[in-house]
Amino acid sequence: MFQNGQKPGFTARESASETRRKPQNRAELCQRLLTGCRNLAECSRHAFQDTTLKYALALTLLLVLAFGAGLASAPPSARSVLQHSDGVAVFNGPTLPALEFVDENGDSANTRDLQGRWTLVFFGYTFCPDVCPMTLLQLSQLWKQLSDEQTRQLTALLVSVDPQRDTPAALKPYMNYFNPEFRAFTGNPENMQTLTGVLNAFYARVERPDTGDYLMDHSANLILIDPQGRYRGYIEPPFTPVRMKPLVTALLNGGAD
């Protein structure tokens, strides 16, 4: 006799399942099948929603990573190139006063003539033994690497700190040797002194008793004058083309705005 009416090897749960009531007719069978289908559809819908959510989250993560990588690999802006370069300062300085000079051709020239494009100004003289010829040489090399469009927006100007010896006859072949497009101002010591004061530059005559000659100490920076004739900053040496080209490109692309 089996205890509680159970067969050997069967649990009470199995016994209860075995004795579950069978459908009495076709209508009841169909009802049960329909209920099972509804439950299956509900499970499928939840599974689909879960899968869709996972794909959406994965896609969002990929887009965020791609955007971050794009920012990391994007080229720096023109402003940041100038702001984060050593030996470069950009600021809003005064407009140059109208000062008369004589240019390398012997013609009358004025600081107002500099308006219309960017000007790289440096103070020097033709008897300079090293700094001036090196600066002009490097600027000449830079010019060869710039596009025609860039050189139309840019010029270089030597302001002589030695007008006594730097006559137009001396300046013309000197400037042409490096680049005929470069300009030079000379011939007016008082205006030259005024200009150096406005641009925070300096110069001084240094006598050489052993030779009876003299040299000129002077600033070595390139001074930035914008197309409106305003003092906008400076660049310290060296002026190698590999360093200067991105700086000039950033300047012409609005990096000082």
NUMIRO-159145 format. One record per residue (C-alpha): residue in one letter; residue number from 0; y, x, z. Coordinates in Angstrom, 3 decimals. Each point is the difference from the previous one (the first is absolute). Layout:
<recs>
<residuo: A; num: NUM; y: Y; x: X; z: Z>
...
</recs>
This chain:
<recs>
<residuo: M; num: 0; y: 0.000; x: 0.000; z: 0.000>
<residuo: F; num: 1; y: 3.349; x: 1.533; z: -1.005>
<residuo: Q; num: 2; y: 2.807; x: 0.063; z: 2.570>
<residuo: N; num: 3; y: 2.807; x: -2.445; z: -0.830>
<residuo: G; num: 4; y: -1.758; x: -0.881; z: -3.221>
<residuo: Q; num: 5; y: 0.813; x: 3.423; z: -1.648>
<residuo: K; num: 6; y: -2.335; x: 1.838; z: -2.330>
<residuo: P; num: 7; y: -0.839; x: 3.655; z: 0.774>
<residuo: G; num: 8; y: 2.512; x: 2.520; z: -1.513>
<residuo: F; num: 9; y: 2.837; x: -2.500; z: -0.440>
<residuo: T; num: 10; y: 3.178; x: -0.102; z: 2.062>
<residuo: A; num: 11; y: 1.712; x: -3.120; z: 1.161>
<residuo: R; num: 12; y: 2.762; x: 0.614; z: -2.645>
<residuo: E; num: 13; y: -2.538; x: 0.243; z: -2.788>
<residuo: S; num: 14; y: -1.726; x: -3.092; z: 1.270>
<residuo: A; num: 15; y: 3.292; x: -1.897; z: 0.043>
<residuo: S; num: 16; y: 0.782; x: 1.153; z: -3.540>
<residuo: E; num: 17; y: -3.453; x: -0.985; z: -1.155>
<residuo: T; num: 18; y: 0.345; x: -3.468; z: 1.425>
<residuo: R; num: 19; y: 3.524; x: -0.535; z: -1.517>
<residuo: R; num: 20; y: 0.118; x: -3.408; z: -1.633>
<residuo: K; num: 21; y: -0.614; x: -0.044; z: -3.701>
<residuo: P; num: 22; y: 2.281; x: -2.066; z: -2.255>
<residuo: Q; num: 23; y: -1.300; x: -3.519; z: -0.281>
<residuo: N; num: 24; y: 1.213; x: -0.681; z: -3.509>
<residuo: R; num: 25; y: 1.698; x: 1.477; z: -3.076>
<residuo: A; num: 26; y: 3.490; x: -1.057; z: 1.134>
<residuo: E; num: 27; y: -0.332; x: 1.888; z: 3.312>
<residuo: L; num: 28; y: -1.327; x: 3.084; z: -1.821>
<residuo: C; num: 29; y: 2.972; x: -0.009; z: -2.359>
<residuo: Q; num: 30; y: 2.382; x: -0.359; z: 2.933>
<residuo: R; num: 31; y: -1.480; x: 3.065; z: 1.701>
<residuo: L; num: 32; y: 0.181; x: 2.045; z: -3.207>
<residuo: L; num: 33; y: 3.626; x: -1.018; z: -0.507>
<residuo: T; num: 34; y: 0.907; x: 1.029; z: 3.556>
<residuo: G; num: 35; y: -1.649; x: 3.417; z: -0.565>
<residuo: C; num: 36; y: 1.910; x: 0.492; z: -3.218>
<residuo: R; num: 37; y: 3.286; x: -0.789; z: 1.734>
<residuo: N; num: 38; y: -0.744; x: 2.546; z: 2.716>
<residuo: L; num: 39; y: -0.903; x: 2.579; z: -2.639>
<residuo: A; num: 40; y: 3.214; x: -0.671; z: -1.915>
<residuo: E; num: 41; y: 2.034; x: 0.358; z: 3.189>
<residuo: C; num: 42; y: -1.624; x: 3.362; z: 0.772>
<residuo: S; num: 43; y: 0.551; x: 1.157; z: -3.559>
<residuo: R; num: 44; y: 3.664; x: -0.976; z: 0.164>
<residuo: H; num: 45; y: 0.537; x: 1.981; z: 3.217>
<residuo: A; num: 46; y: -1.845; x: 2.970; z: -1.450>
<residuo: F; num: 47; y: 2.187; x: -0.127; z: -3.117>
<residuo: Q; num: 48; y: 3.150; x: -0.175; z: 2.127>
<residuo: D; num: 49; y: -1.108; x: 2.984; z: 2.091>
<residuo: T; num: 50; y: -0.772; x: 2.030; z: -3.124>
<residuo: T; num: 51; y: 3.338; x: -0.932; z: -1.574>
<residuo: L; num: 52; y: 1.859; x: 1.021; z: 3.147>
<residuo: K; num: 53; y: -1.774; x: 3.349; z: 0.063>
<residuo: Y; num: 54; y: 0.881; x: 0.664; z: -3.638>
<residuo: A; num: 55; y: 3.630; x: -0.985; z: 0.638>
<residuo: L; num: 56; y: 0.247; x: 2.354; z: 2.976>
<residuo: A; num: 57; y: -1.591; x: 2.815; z: -1.977>
<residuo: L; num: 58; y: 2.383; x: -0.565; z: -2.916>
<residuo: T; num: 59; y: 3.013; x: -0.041; z: 2.331>
<residuo: L; num: 60; y: -1.115; x: 3.275; z: 1.583>
<residuo: L; num: 61; y: -0.400; x: 1.606; z: -3.432>
<residuo: L; num: 62; y: 3.467; x: -1.150; z: -1.041>
<residuo: V; num: 63; y: 1.553; x: 1.398; z: 3.188>
<residuo: L; num: 64; y: -1.753; x: 3.333; z: -0.499>
<residuo: A; num: 65; y: 1.045; x: 0.132; z: -3.654>
<residuo: F; num: 66; y: 3.622; x: -0.781; z: 0.902>
<residuo: G; num: 67; y: 0.009; x: 2.701; z: 2.669>
<residuo: A; num: 68; y: -1.480; x: 2.517; z: -2.410>
<residuo: G; num: 69; y: 2.643; x: -0.944; z: -2.559>
<residuo: L; num: 70; y: 2.779; x: 0.630; z: 2.503>
<residuo: A; num: 71; y: -1.506; x: 3.332; z: 0.974>
<residuo: S; num: 72; y: -0.276; x: 1.157; z: -3.600>
<residuo: A; num: 73; y: 3.326; x: -1.430; z: -1.253>
<residuo: P; num: 74; y: 2.586; x: 2.607; z: -1.023>
<residuo: P; num: 75; y: 2.860; x: 0.491; z: 2.478>
<residuo: S; num: 76; y: 3.255; x: -1.794; z: -0.730>
<residuo: A; num: 77; y: 3.028; x: 1.860; z: -1.338>
<residuo: R; num: 78; y: 1.770; x: -0.454; z: 3.333>
<residuo: S; num: 79; y: -2.907; x: 1.388; z: 2.046>
<residuo: V; num: 80; y: -0.295; x: 3.054; z: -2.295>
<residuo: L; num: 81; y: 3.575; x: 0.982; z: 0.830>
<residuo: Q; num: 82; y: -0.134; x: -1.027; z: 3.660>
<residuo: H; num: 83; y: -3.203; x: 1.884; z: 0.800>
<residuo: S; num: 84; y: 0.616; x: 3.210; z: -1.947>
<residuo: D; num: 85; y: 0.912; x: 3.101; z: 1.980>
<residuo: G; num: 86; y: 3.403; x: 1.456; z: -0.734>
<residuo: V; num: 87; y: 1.350; x: -3.214; z: -1.545>
<residuo: A; num: 88; y: 2.760; x: -2.182; z: 1.443>
<residuo: V; num: 89; y: 1.302; x: -3.227; z: -1.542>
<residuo: F; num: 90; y: 2.928; x: -1.905; z: 1.460>
<residuo: N; num: 91; y: 3.157; x: -1.927; z: -0.923>
<residuo: G; num: 92; y: 2.774; x: 2.555; z: -0.230>
<residuo: P; num: 93; y: 3.601; x: -0.233; z: -1.229>
<residuo: T; num: 94; y: 1.152; x: -0.414; z: -3.575>
<residuo: L; num: 95; y: 1.189; x: 3.295; z: -1.449>
<residuo: P; num: 96; y: 3.766; x: 0.328; z: -0.297>
<residuo: A; num: 97; y: 1.456; x: 0.523; z: -3.460>
<residuo: L; num: 98; y: 0.200; x: 3.800; z: -0.322>
<residuo: E; num: 99; y: 1.007; x: 1.922; z: -3.105>
<residuo: F; num: 100; y: -1.926; x: 3.022; z: -1.255>
<residuo: V; num: 101; y: -0.667; x: 1.900; z: -3.212>
<residuo: D; num: 102; y: -3.490; x: -0.242; z: -1.478>
<residuo: E; num: 103; y: -2.155; x: 2.616; z: -1.732>
<residuo: N; num: 104; y: 1.610; x: -0.869; z: -3.336>
<residuo: G; num: 105; y: 3.523; x: 0.595; z: 1.275>
<residuo: D; num: 106; y: 0.762; x: -3.726; z: -0.013>
<residuo: S; num: 107; y: 1.586; x: -1.977; z: 2.795>
<residuo: A; num: 108; y: -2.609; x: -1.619; z: 2.248>
<residuo: N; num: 109; y: 0.098; x: -2.364; z: 2.947>
<residuo: T; num: 110; y: -2.469; x: -0.985; z: 2.679>
<residuo: R; num: 111; y: 0.373; x: -3.579; z: -1.248>
<residuo: D; num: 112; y: -1.726; x: 1.180; z: -3.195>
<residuo: L; num: 113; y: -3.225; x: 0.157; z: 2.010>
<residuo: Q; num: 114; y: -0.226; x: -3.772; z: 0.214>
<residuo: G; num: 115; y: -2.617; x: -1.750; z: -2.118>
<residuo: R; num: 116; y: -3.086; x: 1.993; z: 0.968>
<residuo: W; num: 117; y: -1.489; x: 1.996; z: 2.838>
<residuo: T; num: 118; y: 1.307; x: 3.555; z: 0.409>
<residuo: L; num: 119; y: -1.689; x: 2.936; z: 1.727>
<residuo: V; num: 120; y: 2.903; x: 2.129; z: 1.223>
<residuo: F; num: 121; y: -0.323; x: 3.543; z: 1.288>
<residuo: F; num: 122; y: 2.550; x: 2.649; z: 0.909>
<residuo: G; num: 123; y: -0.432; x: 3.440; z: -1.477>
<residuo: Y; num: 124; y: 1.383; x: 2.635; z: -2.338>
<residuo: T; num: 125; y: -1.025; x: 2.057; z: -2.993>
<residuo: F; num: 126; y: -0.141; x: 3.298; z: 1.919>
<residuo: C; num: 127; y: -2.474; x: -1.459; z: 2.488>
<residuo: P; num: 128; y: -2.944; x: 2.410; z: 0.208>
<residuo: D; num: 129; y: -2.806; x: -2.429; z: 0.864>
<residuo: V; num: 130; y: 0.543; x: -3.545; z: 1.292>
<residuo: C; num: 131; y: 2.073; x: -1.340; z: -2.914>
<residuo: P; num: 132; y: -2.112; x: 1.309; z: -2.902>
<residuo: M; num: 133; y: -3.164; x: -1.135; z: 1.786>
<residuo: T; num: 134; y: 1.422; x: -3.476; z: 0.551>
<residuo: L; num: 135; y: 1.064; x: -0.328; z: -3.635>
<residuo: L; num: 136; y: -3.335; x: 1.309; z: -1.227>
<residuo: Q; num: 137; y: -1.967; x: -2.502; z: 2.077>
<residuo: L; num: 138; y: 2.257; x: -2.877; z: -1.050>
<residuo: S; num: 139; y: -0.439; x: 1.023; z: -3.624>
<residuo: Q; num: 140; y: -3.778; x: -0.073; z: 0.465>
<residuo: L; num: 141; y: 0.298; x: -3.405; z: 1.663>
<residuo: W; num: 142; y: 2.040; x: -1.397; z: -2.911>
<residuo: K; num: 143; y: -2.818; x: 0.883; z: -2.403>
<residuo: Q; num: 144; y: -2.385; x: -2.160; z: 2.021>
<residuo: L; num: 145; y: 2.255; x: -3.050; z: 0.154>
<residuo: S; num: 146; y: 0.023; x: -2.742; z: -2.608>
<residuo: D; num: 147; y: 2.962; x: -0.577; z: -2.315>
<residuo: E; num: 148; y: 0.760; x: -3.182; z: 1.909>
<residuo: Q; num: 149; y: 0.149; x: 1.941; z: 3.279>
<residuo: T; num: 150; y: 2.239; x: 2.789; z: -1.309>
<residuo: R; num: 151; y: 2.426; x: -2.609; z: -1.339>
<residuo: Q; num: 152; y: 0.434; x: -1.198; z: 3.589>
<residuo: L; num: 153; y: 0.406; x: 3.465; z: 1.505>
<residuo: T; num: 154; y: 2.098; x: 3.152; z: -0.275>
<residuo: A; num: 155; y: 0.396; x: 3.294; z: 1.861>
<residuo: L; num: 156; y: 3.377; x: 1.465; z: 0.952>
<residuo: L; num: 157; y: 0.879; x: 3.503; z: 1.179>
<residuo: V; num: 158; y: 3.265; x: 0.099; z: 1.953>
<residuo: S; num: 159; y: 1.204; x: 3.588; z: 0.022>
<residuo: V; num: 160; y: 0.975; x: 1.518; z: 3.344>
<residuo: D; num: 161; y: 1.363; x: 3.010; z: -1.900>
<residuo: P; num: 162; y: 2.622; x: -1.369; z: -2.418>
<residuo: Q; num: 163; y: 1.636; x: 3.415; z: -0.174>
<residuo: R; num: 164; y: -2.916; x: 1.388; z: -2.039>
<residuo: D; num: 165; y: -1.621; x: -3.240; z: -1.214>
<residuo: T; num: 166; y: 2.230; x: -0.767; z: -2.943>
<residuo: P; num: 167; y: -1.202; x: -2.413; z: -2.686>
<residuo: A; num: 168; y: -0.762; x: 3.034; z: -2.168>
<residuo: A; num: 169; y: -2.405; x: 1.236; z: 2.682>
<residuo: L; num: 170; y: -1.443; x: -3.390; z: 0.926>
<residuo: K; num: 171; y: -0.789; x: -1.266; z: -3.498>
<residuo: P; num: 172; y: -2.666; x: 2.594; z: -0.976>
<residuo: Y; num: 173; y: -1.304; x: 0.055; z: 3.558>
<residuo: M; num: 174; y: -0.667; x: -3.756; z: 0.057>
<residuo: N; num: 175; y: -1.305; x: -0.047; z: -3.579>
<residuo: Y; num: 176; y: -2.548; x: 2.655; z: 0.881>
<residuo: F; num: 177; y: -1.684; x: -2.405; z: 2.411>
<residuo: N; num: 178; y: 0.774; x: -3.384; z: -1.541>
<residuo: P; num: 179; y: 2.875; x: -1.016; z: -2.300>
<residuo: E; num: 180; y: -0.038; x: -3.469; z: 1.577>
<residuo: F; num: 181; y: 1.014; x: 1.350; z: 3.412>
<residuo: R; num: 182; y: 3.676; x: -0.080; z: 0.917>
<residuo: A; num: 183; y: 2.309; x: 2.266; z: 2.005>
<residuo: F; num: 184; y: 3.352; x: -0.445; z: 1.761>
<residuo: T; num: 185; y: 2.394; x: 2.851; z: 0.775>
<residuo: G; num: 186; y: 3.665; x: 0.973; z: 0.013>
<residuo: N; num: 187; y: 1.468; x: -1.833; z: 3.001>
<residuo: P; num: 188; y: -0.510; x: 1.733; z: 3.381>
<residuo: E; num: 189; y: 1.828; x: -2.679; z: 1.994>
<residuo: N; num: 190; y: -2.023; x: -2.885; z: -1.461>
<residuo: M; num: 191; y: -3.177; x: 1.990; z: 0.358>
<residuo: Q; num: 192; y: 0.766; x: 0.437; z: 3.702>
<residuo: T; num: 193; y: 0.650; x: -3.738; z: 0.321>
<residuo: L; num: 194; y: -3.263; x: -0.828; z: -1.745>
<residuo: T; num: 195; y: -2.066; x: 2.300; z: 2.208>
<residuo: G; num: 196; y: 1.523; x: -1.702; z: 3.045>
<residuo: V; num: 197; y: -0.899; x: -3.501; z: -1.243>
<residuo: L; num: 198; y: -3.563; x: 1.115; z: -0.818>
<residuo: N; num: 199; y: -0.570; x: 1.951; z: 3.244>
<residuo: A; num: 200; y: -0.465; x: 3.227; z: -1.949>
<residuo: F; num: 201; y: 1.350; x: 3.466; z: 0.734>
<residuo: Y; num: 202; y: 0.861; x: 3.269; z: -1.709>
<residuo: A; num: 203; y: 1.439; x: 3.325; z: 1.086>
<residuo: R; num: 204; y: 0.996; x: 3.216; z: -1.722>
<residuo: V; num: 205; y: -1.889; x: 3.078; z: 1.171>
<residuo: E; num: 206; y: 1.582; x: 3.353; z: -0.822>
<residuo: R; num: 207; y: -2.124; x: 2.999; z: -0.938>
<residuo: P; num: 208; y: 1.918; x: 3.118; z: 1.029>
<residuo: D; num: 209; y: -2.570; x: 2.309; z: -1.526>
<residuo: T; num: 210; y: 0.591; x: -1.369; z: -3.511>
<residuo: G; num: 211; y: 3.446; x: -1.519; z: 0.294>
<residuo: D; num: 212; y: -1.559; x: -3.259; z: -1.217>
<residuo: Y; num: 213; y: -0.776; x: -3.229; z: 1.796>
<residuo: L; num: 214; y: -2.684; x: -2.670; z: 0.258>
<residuo: M; num: 215; y: 0.276; x: -3.666; z: 0.902>
<residuo: D; num: 216; y: -2.011; x: -1.641; z: 2.743>
<residuo: H; num: 217; y: -0.463; x: -3.706; z: -0.721>
<residuo: S; num: 218; y: -2.107; x: -3.079; z: 0.623>
<residuo: A; num: 219; y: -3.335; x: -0.128; z: -1.799>
<residuo: N; num: 220; y: -0.761; x: -3.735; z: 0.166>
<residuo: L; num: 221; y: 0.024; x: -2.385; z: -2.943>
<residuo: I; num: 222; y: 2.485; x: -2.752; z: 0.785>
<residuo: L; num: 223; y: -0.688; x: -3.533; z: -1.245>
<residuo: I; num: 224; y: 2.846; x: -1.936; z: -1.629>
<residuo: D; num: 225; y: -0.887; x: -3.518; z: -1.146>
<residuo: P; num: 226; y: 1.206; x: -1.766; z: -3.176>
<residuo: Q; num: 227; y: 2.894; x: -1.530; z: 1.967>
<residuo: G; num: 228; y: 1.276; x: 3.462; z: 0.930>
<residuo: R; num: 229; y: -1.110; x: -0.197; z: 3.628>
<residuo: Y; num: 230; y: -1.451; x: 2.765; z: 2.170>
<residuo: R; num: 231; y: -3.548; x: -1.229; z: 0.666>
<residuo: G; num: 232; y: -1.914; x: 2.906; z: 1.536>
<residuo: Y; num: 233; y: -1.483; x: 3.409; z: -0.681>
<residuo: I; num: 234; y: -3.205; x: 1.874; z: -0.760>
<residuo: E; num: 235; y: -0.742; x: 3.357; z: 1.590>
<residuo: P; num: 236; y: -1.762; x: 2.850; z: -1.868>
<residuo: P; num: 237; y: -2.470; x: 0.695; z: -1.491>
<residuo: F; num: 238; y: 0.634; x: -1.840; z: -3.264>
<residuo: T; num: 239; y: -3.310; x: 0.587; z: -1.733>
<residuo: P; num: 240; y: -0.775; x: -2.602; z: -2.694>
<residuo: V; num: 241; y: -3.176; x: -1.109; z: 1.778>
<residuo: R; num: 242; y: 2.099; x: -0.926; z: 3.054>
<residuo: M; num: 243; y: 3.087; x: -1.255; z: -1.792>
<residuo: K; num: 244; y: -1.535; x: -2.276; z: -2.613>
<residuo: P; num: 245; y: -1.252; x: -2.692; z: 2.432>
<residuo: L; num: 246; y: 3.288; x: 0.204; z: 1.917>
<residuo: V; num: 247; y: 2.124; x: -0.446; z: -3.116>
<residuo: T; num: 248; y: -2.295; x: -2.765; z: -1.266>
<residuo: A; num: 249; y: 0.346; x: -1.836; z: 3.316>
<residuo: L; num: 250; y: 3.776; x: 0.470; z: -0.094>
<residuo: L; num: 251; y: 0.268; x: -1.475; z: -3.494>
<residuo: N; num: 252; y: -2.305; x: -2.873; z: 0.992>
<residuo: G; num: 253; y: 2.314; x: -1.212; z: 2.747>
<residuo: G; num: 254; y: -1.380; x: 1.976; z: 2.930>
<residuo: A; num: 255; y: 3.498; x: 0.536; z: 1.430>
<residuo: D; num: 256; y: 0.948; x: -3.701; z: -0.175>
</recs>
